[in-house]
Amino acid sequence: MDTTSQTMAIAETILEQIQYGDRYALWAWGATNFVALQESKEYQGGLEFKVNGLTHKGWVKVCLRWVDDYTIVFVNQNREVVKTTEGIYCDMLVPAIDWIEGK
């Protein structure tokens, strides 16, 4: 599998995991502008999307670490990191993002 295919597969898997956890979550967060994140030294890949939630307005980055868990980074509209949550597993994605959203 080439790098582009792997990058897209990881991003699509993250989307599927979020939708499996709560199929209305992305809609509730006002998620748009989905971007696949490329592999880096720290991450296998990931997914970034813009949100327009009740408390957080900006971007959410869901990064798959090499140890097979996620780091979620919340970035505000000024592109400043507001919060980082590490050690998240696929079944915890929706509750972790909801917690920041104040639900």
Secondary structure, DSSP 8 states (H G I E B T S, - for coil): --HHHHHHHHHHHHHHHHHHH-TTHHHHHT-EEEEEE---SSEEEEEEEEEE-SS-EEEEEEEEETTS-EEEEEEETTS-EEEEEEEE-GGGHHHHHHHHHT-
